Amino acid sequence: MRPLVELRTGTGPLPAVARRAVRATLAACTGFYGFLYGMDRPVSATYALFAAVALAVLSQIPGSGRQRSAFLVRLLPAACALVVLGTCLAVRTWSAVAGMLVIGFCLAFGAVAGPRQAGAAPGLQLLYILPSFPPYAPGTLGERLAGTVAGILLLVLAERFVLPDPPVPRYRDRAAEAAEEAARCAARREVPPYTLPDAESARASEIAMGLRPSRVPEAERPAGPGVRERALAHTGLAARTLLSRLQALPPPAPGRPAGPAGPDLVRAVRESATGTAALLGRGRRPETGSATLRGLRTALARTPVTDHASGVRNAALVEVADAALVLRSAAEIAVRGRAAAADAEPARGLEGLEPETEPVRAPGPEPVRADRFWYARMSPVRLWCHRFAGHAGPRSVYFQNAVRIALALAVARTVAGVVSLPHGFWAMLAVLSLTRTTAVLTRATVRLALIGTFLGALAAGGVLVLAGEASVLYEVVLPPLMLFAFCVGPVRGTGWAQAMFTLVIAMAFAQLAPVTWQLAEVRFLDVLVGSVIGMVCGLLAWPRGAHDELGRAAAGLLRACADDVQQATASFGRDRPAEPDLRVQHALIMAESAYAQYQAERQRGPGPVQDWQAAVMTGHHVLWGARRPRGTAPGPREEAVVRRYGAWVAAGLRRAAGRVDPMDRHAHAAAPDGPAVAADPGSPPPVPVFAAASPVFFTATAWLDSLAADLALIDRGASGGLAGS
């Protein structure tokens, strides 16, 4: 027999499922029995029961019990508003359908705000669905609200105090650990032999991997649109980049002294990373700022070199310093929010520019640049609008999912109202719980759900026939049956969940009013109707889910990267417009959201699988390389080499865009103004070895080398060499 900790499905290990089941059962049954038998309020009892079940079982809100309880308190006003709207709009079928279409879309589209909002959406949908069905009884609105509030507050108390979850490391703690590891790596790099032992390199890689979103629990991922959430996500990326660059930092050439600049800069990186770790871990601002590191980086970026090996090392040192400074800035904003920018002094020579484009100098960290920390001075309203506007279109998987579920719910409400379907909200509940992001997944889920519902209906009908009106039996059976259902459903799958939930609602409705075995028949009919509607709407609205959209999003990302690379290599060492970076940033957001859904769908087409992650990481590498400090401008020969190399990389990115999305209309479009590309697309143009060159030249060629490696990964994935998941 396997240990319980290995029994992972749905919501997680069995003990976690059991804890959540106990809380949901306790909250639902306390409200239901208290109103029904203590106060003789069957309407309030119904709403207390469904409010608790909706937000504890139908919703999958990530996080610990303490985190969920705090989030549920913030949801309470919205839940009450949905009950009021559902009650008022139930006056006519057309008004209820219109409300379902609009509210269904808005709640589902709210998933762009983060995993908690996405998890709560199904439960909130149910709180509108339940009162939107006949009878139209605005006189019972007070009882409905009382039951809803009581059910949610009981669930808040249960989540907060009953069977608390074990603590989970915060993302901030993970980032602090990564900063501490960076300080240890830097300590190794600042003294002879200036190398990192294999064991320490492996440990740094593992810590960096721990910051990837796929390795972080949903509740701890910094996915919200606020300043602190964005900055914390930026902190994680900067920490991963710093660790990677410290691992790749080349030692001084054999037989050559290291010189004071390298060890001094690495020592300043160590001190900066140590201060950043303290800032993230304990919230204490470091006593020393980043002025020393910033000055060393600037001096090194403008110091000519006399040999190629020194130029490569100096370029790598500048990259390390840049990552450390960005890490400090992002951590400062993540901990202090907009105050990190509000009390900053404008950078010299840039006074009078708009806040959105004005680099600002915060005390201690790297100046906040518009292209990196564009969000630092924006208000919460603007940030939320920016997040929603970015996904408000048919190319966003969040938009597609919202349209699909809103359409299905509106059709189900129309059918239920037109044909007077008994207990029609069960059909909408089936749509809500069974519709998936692809037609294939929906069909597979519906098959299991119908089998489970049929068996559950048979069992419920038998119990109702044998027990008759013996309400005491239903009172005694409901709590343990509910607990068993909420434990088994997430572990055993959709079929078991539907079978057990059919029994649960039969036992609950038998206490509200006299029922017969036909209640089980109605339950199966409603689930069948809802399942058919869900499958039809799934076929009509983006039936392949994120599979097709990911190809389009990745192609758009690679095209934006190509334009940005060509712009950046044409102006290395000088100021340039931020617009290409912003296009890459938006395309990267769309590609990452599509990739995240694609991984959850587990739907793979025939033939080789594209390495989508390589395409996404290329976007990050382009942004990091294009956003670099100014330095001494390269000479004419060096600039020609960089421009030619950049044009080759850009052409390769455009060809890759055509491969990941064969329907791409821009696959053979002409490139922006730039030098001609070498005829051979398979190998990069040769980079001459200069005895003396600007440090910017070595930085640029190192960045382009990394992008050439990314292109090789994308090509290998397209030929079937790598898996995309």
Secondary structure, 3 states (H helix, E strand, C coil): CCCHHHCEECCEEHHHHHHHHHHHHHHHHHHHHHHHHHCCCHHHHHHHHHHHHHHHHHCCCCCCHHHHHHHHHHHHHHHHHHHHHHHHHCCCHHHHHHHHHHHHHHHHHHHHHCHHHHHHHHHHHHHHHHHHCCCCCHHHHHHHHHHHHHHHHHHHHHHHHCCCCCCCCCHHHHHHHHHHHHHHHHHHHCCCCCCCCHHHHHHHHHHHHCCCHHHCCHHHCCCCCCHHHHHHHHHHHHHHHHHHHHHHCCCCCCCCCCCCHHHHHHHHHHHHHHHHHHHHHHCCCCCCCCHHHHHHHHHHHCCCCCCHHHHHHHHHHHHHHHHHHHHHHHHHHHHHCCHHHHCCEECCCCCCCCCCCCCEECCCCCCECCCCCCCCCCCHHHHHHHHHHHCCCCCCHHHHHHHHHHHHHHHHHHHHHHCCCCCCHHHHHHHHHHCCCCHHHHHHHHHHHHHHHHHHHHHHHHHHHHHCCCHHHHHHHHHHHHHHHHHHHHHHCHHHHHHHHHHHHHHHHHHHCCCCCHHHHHHHHHHHHHHHHHHHHHHHCCCCCHHHHHHHHHHHHHHHHHHHHHHHHHCCCCCCCCHHHHHHHHHHHHHHHHHHHHHHHCCCCCCCCCCHHHHHHHHHHHHHHHCCCCCCCCCHHHHHHHHHHHHHHHHHHHHHHHHHCCCCCCCCCCCCCCCCCCCCCCCCCCCCCCCCCCHHHHHHHHHHHHHHHHHHHHHHHHCCCCCCC
